[in-house]
Amino acid sequence: MYSVFESKITVRPDDIDMNNHVHYSKYLDYLLAARYEQMHRDYKMSMHEFIDRGFTWFVSNISIEFKRAMKLGDLVFVKTQIQSYQGAQSTVKFWMEIGEKRKLAAEGIAVYSLISTKSGRPVRIPQDIVEKYSI
């Protein structure tokens, strides 16, 4: 099993929709921000290093189950864990918890595909990257 990493995000006024809670599209922004931070901080291989090697990541599938509303000022803990690697794809489980009691707000699975920036096509994840991210 792979490590679980966590990032913190505070809900801002521009994240709120007309129903006075976080708009569903912002959950994707929170996940992206967390993964970007965790790539650099926890895996020690930032997105810039992928780009320098001629790679980028593309979300090819995502599923989110919304459990409870997040509101203005809430502290959101975004936790992620790699579940598997297969060819060009990496599957990542994620959870979003709110407040000191860590109430589950959302959970889901994201499938990322490694893409060659030169060809625009998926490429098998190199073994050295799998090893670096297998912590």
Secondary structure by P-SEA (a helix, b strand, c coil): cbbbbbbbbccccccccccccccaaaaaaaaaaaaaaaacccccccaaaaaaacbbbbbcbbbbbbccccccccbbbbbbbbccccccbbbbbbbbbccccccccccbbbbbbbbcccccccccccaaaaaaacc
